[in-house]
Amino acid sequence: MSTHDAPKDDFATAPDCSAGPSRDLAREAERARMIIETLPYIREFAGQTVVIKYGGNAMVDEALKQSFARSVVLLKYVGVNPIIVHGGGPQIGKMLKALNIESHFRQGLRVTDDATMDVVEMVLVGKVNKEIVNLLNLAGGRAVGLSGKDGMLIRAEKKELAIESKDAPPEIIDLGMVGEVVSIETGVLKSLMNEGFIPVIAPVGVDDLGRTYNINADSVAGAVAAAIRAKRLHLLTDVPGVLDRDRKLIPSLTSTKAFEAIEKGVVVGGMIPKLQCCLEAILGGVEKVHIIDGRVENCVLLEMFTACGIGTEITR
């Protein structure tokens, strides 16, 4: 009988490979069968690009953070090209509070003056981004952190917000340095992926005059996925997926049905901009978009490498 040394890292514990009644061969055979069942999915996604928007509780819970990092690195090792776009709203809010800078929100968007923009960039680019890069590297990957300023990756412009009114002209809201994506410089991402790196993107953009903008991470993820012609876009949330009026999960939606769900008020609150992001990505050429529960361990692998997946799938 021969044994093999297990890879030594911070996440693995050496198995008991000694012969005897304590060794459960049936259980090990079941594990091998489960691995083999992933082969068709690995074959489908090998060489393809998958964009993952990382946020919510998955970025806060320590066990979920480690699970996410291992999942992303595994994707890379089986031939998938993952790109991570992350949020960081809670971390920004915490820092603003510590600095006694008051936060204001309109239509779910943080009003961003110059002082707030400095904090947003400091937290997203200098802290959160590098923490994610470090997690991926410790899990065995080769990650590189980026903001929209790196190689002019995310060209942006000031976002205009108008609130419609039945009896008056639309109210124009000045959100300060809140932006929206104009274009994505895909050459930066392709160069990194060709060299085996995992790009990790902070949602901070820049305009032609060098002004910095705070951009919604879902919107950046959708724009990146469309620009790079990703096979999949995954949005990690803190809910099971898109829910119907009875609060039951909707497993699958066409882009037409998703639009109708917004128009008919089936989808409300923060799920509306997520669905709009999904629709824009689909229209931009992404094959499928998945809204999945980031609170579920290994949620990305469950969505990609199992027959039923989890969450809500949006298709053309």
HURAQUI-V251067 format. One record per run of one state. SS is the DSSP state (h for helix, s for strand, l for the rest). FROM is the first residue (numbers start at 1). TO is the last residue. If there is no record, write none. Layout:
# HURAQUI-V251067
ss->SS from->FROM to->TO
ss->SS from->FROM to->TO
This chain:
# HURAQUI-V251067
ss->l from->1 to->24
ss->h from->25 to->37
ss->l from->38 to->38
ss->h from->39 to->45
ss->l from->46 to->48
ss->s from->49 to->54
ss->l from->55 to->55
ss->h from->56 to->59
ss->l from->60 to->61
ss->h from->62 to->77
ss->l from->78 to->80
ss->s from->81 to->86
ss->l from->87 to->88
ss->h from->89 to->98
ss->l from->99 to->104
ss->s from->105 to->106
ss->l from->107 to->108
ss->s from->109 to->110
ss->l from->111 to->111
ss->s from->112 to->112
ss->l from->113 to->113
ss->h from->114 to->138
ss->l from->139 to->142
ss->s from->143 to->146
ss->l from->147 to->149
ss->h from->150 to->152
ss->l from->153 to->153
ss->s from->154 to->158
ss->l from->159 to->160
ss->s from->161 to->163
ss->l from->164 to->170
ss->s from->171 to->173
ss->l from->174 to->175
ss->s from->176 to->176
ss->l from->177 to->177
ss->s from->178 to->184
ss->l from->185 to->185
ss->h from->186 to->194
ss->l from->195 to->197
ss->s from->198 to->202
ss->l from->203 to->203
ss->s from->204 to->206
ss->l from->207 to->211
ss->s from->212 to->214
ss->l from->215 to->216
ss->h from->217 to->227
ss->l from->228 to->231
ss->s from->232 to->237
ss->l from->238 to->242
ss->s from->243 to->243
ss->l from->244 to->248
ss->s from->249 to->249
ss->l from->250 to->251
ss->s from->252 to->254
ss->h from->255 to->263
ss->l from->264 to->270
ss->h from->271 to->283
ss->l from->284 to->287
ss->s from->288 to->293
ss->l from->294 to->298
ss->h from->299 to->305
ss->l from->306 to->311
ss->s from->312 to->315
ss->l from->316 to->316
